[in-house]
C-alpha cells in the first residue's frame, strides 16, 4: 500500500534503470526495493511513493552522483510519460504546454501540484507538495521533473535558454555545479522555499507554428481517460466532472457541488484540502482551461463562451480571465490569431 495513496507512473522507473545499468544489476535492485520488474513497462501500473523515494536514494548511492536526477532525463522517451509528451509536442505555445503539465501532472506523480502564475513580465511555474505527504519527495525526482520540463520545452522552442530568468531549487547545492549549469544555463538558486522556474512572459505566450490542436486534443483525451481511471476514488476528479456538467447551467456553488456528490460542503472542503487543493482552485483551473480552448475556436462568440463557463456576464468573465492570464479574452484571442 502506498503512503497516503500517492504513486508514480511505473514507466518513470525505466529511465532510472537505464541510467544505472552500468553500475549494477537493475533487476536485482528493483527486486530488493520491491518493484516488479515486469510492471515498469506498463503505464497502467503505479509505484508507491515510498518505493520511488527509496529507488532515488539508492540510485545516488550506487552511482556516486548527487545529480543523478539530471542524468536520468537523458534516458527518458516519449512513451515513459503516457500521452503527456505527445500532447506537449502538439502545443501551440509554451503556456499551453505548461497548462497541460499542470492539469495532468497526476499522471506522472500525485505527490506534488504544479502552479502557474503571472508576475509582471514573468511567468512562474512552481511545485508544491500535497498536504498529506509524510516526507519531502526525493531531490532527484524534483531535479528530473524540472529538467525534463525544460528539455521538453526546448523541443518546441529551441531558444528557451535565452528566455529563462532563473531556477529555484529546494535541494542543497550539489558537489558539482556543472550538471545544473549545462542543463539550465541561467541563474540557479539552491535551498529555496519552493522549486520554481521563471520564464520571460513574451516567450511563454509566443505562438509555435508546429502546434496541432487536433493532435493535442486526441492526446488530452487519452490523458483524461487515464486520470479518470486513476481517480475513481479521487475527490478532485469527481468535482471536476460535476463542474463540467454544471457550467452551462451556471449553478457552481460549493454547496451545490457537494449536494450532487452526496456529501456536506464541510466534508468536501476537508477532502479537497487533504489532496492539496480547494474548491475555488479547481473551479478556477477548470474554467481557465475551458476558456482557453473555447477562445481558440474563432467562431465562438465571447458571449457564448461566458455562459458556457457559468459566468453571469462578460465583465465577470473578463476580470477572471485577465487575473488568470494577464489578458482580456479579446486580447488573448487576438494574440493567438497573430
Backbone torsions as a table, in degrees:
resi	resn	phi	psi	omega
1	UNK	NA	134.3	-178.9
2	UNK	-75.9	151.3	176.0
3	UNK	-61.8	118.1	178.5
4	UNK	53.8	21.2	176.2
5	UNK	79.4	3.8	-176.5
6	UNK	-82.0	135.6	-173.0
7	UNK	-140.7	166.7	175.4
8	UNK	-125.8	144.7	178.5
9	UNK	-59.0	135.0	-171.7
10	UNK	-62.0	-33.5	-177.1
11	UNK	-68.6	-11.8	174.9
12	UNK	-67.8	-18.3	177.8
13	UNK	-71.0	-29.3	-174.7
14	UNK	-55.6	-50.2	179.0
15	UNK	-65.6	-28.6	176.3
16	UNK	-66.6	-43.4	178.0
17	UNK	-60.3	-43.9	179.9
18	UNK	-61.5	-40.4	-178.8
19	UNK	-67.9	-22.7	-175.9
20	UNK	-102.0	-2.0	-174.4
21	UNK	-55.9	-36.3	-177.0
22	UNK	-79.8	-6.2	-176.1
23	UNK	-104.5	-28.8	-172.8
24	UNK	-162.6	173.9	171.6
25	UNK	-78.8	107.0	-174.5
26	UNK	-68.7	-30.9	177.0
27	UNK	-63.2	-43.3	178.3
28	UNK	-65.8	-37.0	179.1
29	UNK	-62.6	-47.8	-179.9
30	UNK	-65.2	-37.5	177.5
31	UNK	-63.2	-39.0	179.3
32	UNK	-62.8	-38.9	-179.6
33	UNK	-77.9	-26.9	-177.7
34	UNK	100.3	25.9	176.7
35	UNK	-103.9	126.1	179.9
36	UNK	-70.2	117.8	-176.4
37	UNK	-59.7	-33.6	-178.4
38	UNK	-71.0	-22.5	-174.5
39	UNK	-80.2	-17.0	-168.7
40	UNK	-77.7	-1.2	174.4
41	UNK	-104.5	5.7	-176.4
42	UNK	-111.2	113.6	-178.0
43	UNK	-67.4	-17.1	178.9
44	UNK	-83.4	-5.9	176.1
45	UNK	-92.4	147.7	-179.7
46	UNK	-125.9	144.3	179.6
47	UNK	-107.3	127.8	177.7
48	UNK	-56.2	144.0	-175.3
49	UNK	-58.2	-40.3	-177.1
50	UNK	-64.9	-30.6	177.6
51	UNK	-72.7	-37.3	176.8
52	UNK	-65.2	-41.8	178.9
53	UNK	-61.4	-41.1	178.9
54	UNK	-66.8	-39.0	178.3
55	UNK	-62.2	-44.9	179.1
56	UNK	-62.4	-40.6	-179.9
57	UNK	-62.9	-45.2	178.6
58	UNK	-68.0	-32.1	178.5
59	UNK	-62.1	-41.5	176.7
60	UNK	-65.3	-44.9	-178.3
61	UNK	-62.3	-46.8	-176.2
62	UNK	-67.7	-41.3	-176.8
63	UNK	-84.3	-21.3	-174.7
64	UNK	69.6	19.8	-174.8
65	UNK	-116.7	111.4	179.8
66	UNK	-81.5	10.1	171.7
67	UNK	-123.0	33.0	-175.0
68	UNK	-61.2	-28.1	178.5
69	UNK	-59.6	-38.6	178.9
70	UNK	-70.5	-35.6	177.5
71	UNK	-64.7	-39.4	-177.8
72	UNK	-60.9	-35.7	-177.2
73	UNK	-62.7	-20.6	177.0
74	UNK	-67.0	-19.2	-174.6
75	UNK	-107.8	7.6	-178.9
76	UNK	-81.2	131.4	173.8
77	UNK	-110.5	166.3	-177.2
78	UNK	-58.9	-36.9	-175.3
79	UNK	-73.8	-12.5	178.0
80	UNK	-68.2	-20.7	-173.8
81	UNK	-114.4	30.2	-179.4
82	UNK	57.2	-131.1	-177.0
83	UNK	-94.7	2.3	-173.9
84	UNK	-65.0	-39.7	179.4
85	UNK	-63.9	-40.4	-179.2
86	UNK	-69.7	-38.6	175.7
87	UNK	-63.2	-38.5	177.9
88	UNK	-62.2	-45.8	-177.8
89	UNK	-63.4	-24.8	-179.6
90	UNK	-91.0	2.7	-176.5
91	UNK	-69.2	147.3	-178.1
92	UNK	-94.1	-4.2	175.8
93	UNK	-162.5	163.4	176.1
94	UNK	-65.2	-36.1	178.1
95	UNK	-60.6	-44.9	179.6
96	UNK	-59.6	-41.7	178.0
97	UNK	-64.2	-43.5	179.5
98	UNK	-63.2	-40.7	178.8
99	UNK	-61.7	-39.5	178.3
100	UNK	-66.9	-40.8	178.4
101	UNK	-59.6	-41.2	179.3
102	UNK	-68.6	-43.8	-175.9
103	UNK	-65.8	-35.6	-174.0
104	UNK	-113.7	21.4	-177.2
105	UNK	-61.7	-28.3	180.0
106	UNK	-64.1	-21.2	175.9
107	UNK	-58.7	-40.8	-179.2
108	UNK	-83.1	-52.1	179.5
109	UNK	-153.8	141.8	179.3
110	UNK	-94.6	6.3	-172.1
111	UNK	-83.2	-18.5	-176.1
112	UNK	-142.1	156.1	176.8
113	UNK	-114.6	142.2	176.3
114	UNK	-97.4	129.0	177.9
115	UNK	-117.0	140.5	179.4
116	UNK	-124.6	128.6	178.1
117	UNK	-142.0	152.6	177.3
118	UNK	-99.8	137.1	179.5
119	UNK	-139.5	99.3	-175.0
120	UNK	55.5	-117.1	-176.4
121	UNK	-98.7	20.3	179.5
122	UNK	-120.6	152.3	168.5
123	UNK	-117.3	125.5	-173.3
124	UNK	-112.5	123.3	176.1
125	UNK	-107.5	123.3	-177.2
126	UNK	-132.0	154.9	179.8
127	UNK	-112.7	132.2	180.0
128	UNK	-130.8	130.9	178.9
129	UNK	-66.9	145.7	172.9
130	UNK	-67.9	157.6	-169.3
131	UNK	-65.3	-30.0	-170.7
132	UNK	-96.6	16.8	178.0
133	UNK	-71.4	129.6	-179.9
134	UNK	-75.0	-19.1	178.9
135	UNK	-153.3	164.2	179.6
136	UNK	-67.0	143.4	172.7
137	UNK	-61.7	158.5	179.8
138	UNK	-57.8	138.9	176.3
139	UNK	-62.3	-29.2	-179.2
140	UNK	-74.0	-33.9	174.8
141	UNK	-63.0	-45.0	179.4
142	UNK	-65.6	-41.9	175.4
143	UNK	-54.7	-47.0	-176.9
144	UNK	-65.9	-44.9	-178.4
145	UNK	-61.8	-45.0	-176.4
146	UNK	-69.6	-44.1	178.4
147	UNK	-63.1	-36.2	179.7
148	UNK	-67.4	-37.6	177.5
149	UNK	-62.3	-42.9	177.9
150	UNK	-65.5	-43.5	-179.6
151	UNK	-62.5	-42.8	179.5
152	UNK	-64.9	-41.9	179.2
153	UNK	-63.6	-32.9	179.7
154	UNK	-65.2	-28.9	-179.0
155	UNK	-67.5	-27.3	178.8
156	UNK	-105.4	-16.4	175.6
157	UNK	-140.1	85.4	-173.4
158	UNK	-59.3	-20.7	-177.8
159	UNK	-92.3	21.8	-174.3
160	UNK	-54.4	-35.5	-175.5
161	UNK	-65.3	-21.7	176.7
162	UNK	-72.9	-15.5	-171.7
163	UNK	-119.8	7.3	173.4
164	UNK	-83.8	125.1	-179.8
165	UNK	-87.4	-47.8	179.4
166	UNK	-167.2	162.0	174.2
167	UNK	-124.3	129.4	174.2
168	UNK	-112.0	130.8	-179.1
169	UNK	-126.9	141.6	179.9
170	UNK	-78.7	-16.8	-176.5
171	UNK	-71.6	162.1	173.1
172	UNK	-69.7	159.7	177.2
173	UNK	-62.7	130.2	-178.2
174	UNK	-71.9	165.5	178.8
175	UNK	-63.4	-36.3	-179.5
176	UNK	-124.8	112.2	-176.7
177	UNK	-73.8	-11.7	-172.0
178	UNK	-59.2	-40.1	-178.0
179	UNK	-59.1	-47.5	-178.1
180	UNK	-70.6	-37.8	-179.8
181	UNK	-64.0	-41.4	179.4
182	UNK	-69.1	-33.8	-178.2
183	UNK	-71.2	-41.4	-170.6
184	UNK	-108.6	-35.4	179.7
185	UNK	52.2	45.2	177.0
186	UNK	-155.8	169.1	178.1
187	UNK	-57.9	135.4	-179.1
188	UNK	-124.4	127.9	178.1
189	UNK	-112.5	128.3	-179.9
190	UNK	-102.6	167.2	-179.8
191	UNK	58.6	34.2	179.9
192	UNK	-81.7	167.0	178.8
193	UNK	-72.8	-33.4	179.6
194	UNK	-137.2	152.9	168.2
195	UNK	-76.5	132.1	-168.6
196	UNK	-153.0	140.7	170.0
197	UNK	-118.4	133.9	177.0
198	UNK	-115.2	120.3	179.2
199	UNK	-109.0	155.9	167.0
200	UNK	-69.7	133.1	-173.4
201	UNK	-64.8	-40.6	-179.3
202	UNK	-59.8	-36.9	178.8
203	UNK	-65.7	-44.1	-178.7
204	UNK	-62.9	-34.9	-177.9
205	UNK	-83.2	-16.1	-172.4
206	UNK	-60.2	135.3	-179.7
207	UNK	-71.0	138.9	178.5
208	UNK	-110.6	120.3	-171.7
209	UNK	-67.2	-22.5	-178.5
210	UNK	-82.4	-1.3	180.0
211	UNK	-61.2	145.2	-179.2
212	UNK	-139.4	103.5	-174.6
213	UNK	-60.6	-39.4	-177.8
214	UNK	-66.0	-46.5	179.0
215	UNK	-65.2	-38.8	177.9
216	UNK	-61.7	-40.9	-179.2
217	UNK	-65.3	-41.1	179.3
218	UNK	-61.9	-44.7	-179.1
219	UNK	-72.0	-33.3	175.4
220	UNK	-63.4	-38.1	178.7
221	UNK	-64.2	-39.6	177.0
222	UNK	-63.0	-39.7	178.1
223	UNK	-68.2	-41.0	179.0
224	UNK	-63.2	-41.3	178.2
225	UNK	-63.2	-39.9	178.8
226	UNK	-62.8	-46.7	180.0
227	UNK	-64.8	-34.8	178.6
228	UNK	-61.3	-40.3	177.7
229	UNK	-68.0	-41.4	-178.3
230	UNK	-66.8	-33.3	-172.2
231	UNK	-101.6	29.3	179.5
232	UNK	-56.1	-33.1	178.3
233	UNK	-112.4	17.8	-175.2
234	UNK	-99.1	119.8	-177.2
235	UNK	-62.7	-32.2	179.4
236	UNK	-59.6	-45.5	179.7
237	UNK	-62.3	-40.7	179.7
238	UNK	-65.5	-44.1	179.5
239	UNK	-62.7	-44.2	-179.7
240	UNK	-57.6	-45.7	-179.0
241	UNK	-63.7	-44.4	179.7
242	UNK	-62.1	-41.9	179.8
243	UNK	-62.2	-41.7	179.5
244	UNK	-61.5	-37.4	179.0
245	UNK	-71.5	-35.0	-174.4
246	UNK	-85.2	-20.9	-172.6
247	UNK	-52.8	-48.4	-179.1
248	UNK	-64.7	-22.6	180.0
249	UNK	-83.3	-35.0	175.7
250	UNK	93.1	1.6	-178.7
251	UNK	-92.0	77.2	-168.3
252	UNK	-107.1	23.9	179.3
253	UNK	-71.6	152.8	178.1
254	UNK	-60.8	-38.3	179.6
255	UNK	-61.3	-42.6	-178.9
256	UNK	-65.6	-43.3	178.8
257	UNK	-63.5	-44.2	179.0
258	UNK	-60.9	-41.7	179.7
259	UNK	-61.3	-41.8	178.5
260	UNK	-64.8	-35.7	179.3
261	UNK	-79.7	-7.0	177.1
262	UNK	77.6	26.8	178.1
263	UNK	-133.7	168.8	177.7
264	UNK	-78.9	159.1	177.9
265	UNK	-61.7	-37.9	179.1
266	UNK	-64.3	-41.8	179.2
267	UNK	-65.5	-39.8	177.2
268	UNK	-61.4	-45.2	178.3
269	UNK	-57.3	-45.0	-177.9
270	UNK	-65.2	-44.8	-178.2
271	UNK	-64.0	-39.5	179.2
272	UNK	-70.0	-37.8	177.1
273	UNK	-61.8	-37.3	178.4
274	UNK	-63.7	-26.2	179.7
275	UNK	-98.6	13.9	172.2
276	UNK	78.7	25.4	-178.8
277	UNK	-147.1	-171.3	178.8
278	UNK	-145.3	165.8	179.1
279	UNK	-59.5	-45.4	-177.7
280	UNK	-64.1	-38.1	178.8
281	UNK	-64.4	-41.7	179.3
282	UNK	-67.0	-42.6	178.9
283	UNK	-60.5	-47.6	-179.8
284	UNK	-62.6	-44.6	-178.5
285	UNK	-63.6	-43.1	-178.7
286	UNK	-66.6	-44.6	179.1
287	UNK	-64.5	-44.2	-178.9
288	UNK	-60.1	-47.6	-178.3
289	UNK	-61.4	-47.8	-179.1
290	UNK	-64.9	-37.4	179.3
291	UNK	-60.7	-44.6	-179.6
292	UNK	-62.5	-41.7	179.2
293	UNK	-65.0	-43.1	180.0
294	UNK	-64.7	-40.0	-176.9
295	UNK	-67.0	-21.5	176.4
296	UNK	-74.7	-20.4	176.0
297	UNK	-85.7	96.1	-169.4
298	UNK	-60.1	-24.7	-176.5
299	UNK	-80.1	-11.8	-178.4
300	UNK	-82.2	117.8	176.7
301	UNK	-64.3	149.3	180.0
302	UNK	-63.9	-30.5	176.1
303	UNK	-61.3	-43.9	178.8
304	UNK	-62.7	-44.4	179.0
305	UNK	-60.3	-41.6	-179.8
306	UNK	-53.8	-48.6	-175.9
307	UNK	-77.8	-29.1	176.3
308	UNK	-64.6	-28.7	-179.3
309	UNK	-90.5	0.3	176.5
310	UNK	83.9	15.6	174.8
311	UNK	-86.1	150.2	-178.2
312	UNK	-81.9	-27.4	179.6
313	UNK	-153.6	165.7	-176.2
314	UNK	-64.6	-36.9	-177.6
315	UNK	-63.8	-38.2	177.7
316	UNK	-64.8	-44.5	177.9
317	UNK	-61.5	-45.3	-177.8
318	UNK	-62.7	-41.7	178.4
319	UNK	-62.1	-44.9	-179.3
320	UNK	-66.0	-44.3	-177.1
321	UNK	-65.4	-37.5	178.8
322	UNK	-67.9	-34.3	176.6
323	UNK	-65.3	-37.3	-178.2
324	UNK	-74.8	-41.0	-169.7
325	UNK	-119.0	-13.3	-176.3
326	UNK	85.3	-0.4	179.3
327	UNK	-129.6	153.3	171.8
328	UNK	-75.7	162.2	178.1
329	UNK	-55.8	-41.6	179.9
330	UNK	-65.3	-42.6	178.6
331	UNK	-63.1	-41.8	-179.3
332	UNK	-63.5	-43.9	179.9
333	UNK	-64.7	-42.8	179.3
334	UNK	-63.4	-41.3	179.7
335	UNK	-61.8	-42.8	-179.4
336	UNK	-69.4	-31.6	175.8
337	UNK	-64.6	-39.6	-179.7
338	UNK	-69.8	NA	NA
